[in-house]
Each structure stands twice: as C-alpha cells, then as structure tokens.
Amino acid sequence: MRVLTLLLIIMGLQSCVGAIVGAAVDTGIEVAKVPFKVVGVAVDLAIPDDDDD
C-alpha cells in the first residue's frame, strides 16, 4: 500500500514540475523577445512612413 501511495505522489509531482518548468521556459522566451520588440518600435518611430492620407 505504501509503494502505491508513493508512486501516486511521485507521478503527481512530475506533472507539477513539468508545468513549472514550462512556465519558466515561456517566461524566458518572452524576456528574450523584449529587446527585439523595443528595437522594432524605435525603428518604426525613427523612420517615418510615406503614407499621405
């Protein structure tokens, strides 16, 4: 009975750890994208569009 309980606890913890690692990776990717987004906005502001409305 103890072995079964231990196995169930371990299996439950694996899914929690997987979710935490996945969230950390997603956050890391978003943080890495920020400088490129900032540069893109700066370029858009520096180079005016030739659209005449």
TORKEBA-810937 format. One record per residue (C-alpha): residue number from 1; residue in three letters; x, y, z. Coordinates in steps of 0.02 Angstrom, whole numbers, plus 50000, padded with zeros to 5 digits. Example, Ala and Ser with C-alpha at 12.3 -4.5 7.8 and 13.67 -1.06 7.14 Angstrom:
# TORKEBA-810937
  pos  code     xx     yy     zz
    1   ALA  50615  49775  50390
    2   SER  50684  49947  50357
# end
This chain:
# TORKEBA-810937
  pos  code     xx     yy     zz
    1   MET  50000  50000  50000
    2   ARG  50142  50120  50040
    3   VAL  50226  50086  49874
    4   LEU  50065  50126  49780
    5   THR  50043  50288  49878
    6   LEU  50224  50336  49846
    7   LEU  50206  50303  49660
    8   LEU  50049  50410  49651
    9   ILE  50135  50553  49741
   10   ILE  50286  50544  49626
   11   MET  50175  50543  49471
   12   GLY  50080  50694  49536
   13   LEU  50239  50790  49571
   14   GLN  50306  50757  49396
   15   SER  50159  50848  49318
   16   CYS  50181  50996  49436
   17   VAL  50366  51007  49400
   18   GLY  50331  50996  49213
   19   ALA  50207  51139  49224
   20   ILE  50329  51247  49322
   21   VAL  50471  51213  49201
   22   GLY  50357  51250  49053
   23   ALA  50305  51416  49129
   24   ALA  50485  51462  49164
   25   VAL  50535  51424  48985
   26   ASP  50390  51526  48916
   27   THR  50439  51673  49027
   28   GLY  50619  51659  48973
   29   ILE  50571  51663  48791
   30   GLU  50462  51816  48816
   31   VAL  50601  51906  48909
   32   ALA  50721  51867  48766
   33   LYS  50598  51941  48640
   34   VAL  50581  52109  48730
   35   PRO  50740  52192  48662
   36   PHE  50691  52149  48484
   37   LYS  50518  52222  48508
   38   VAL  50593  52382  48581
   39   VAL  50712  52399  48434
   40   GLY  50568  52371  48313
   41   VAL  50466  52509  48393
   42   ALA  50615  52627  48393
   43   VAL  50646  52594  48208
   44   ASP  50462  52624  48169
   45   LEU  50469  52791  48259
   46   ALA  50634  52844  48179
   47   ILE  50585  52802  48001
   48   PRO  50427  52894  47951
   49   ASP  50300  52812  47837
   50   ASP  50272  52887  47666
   51   ASP  50085  52869  47680
   52   ASP  49990  53028  47637
   53   ASP  49808  53019  47689
# end
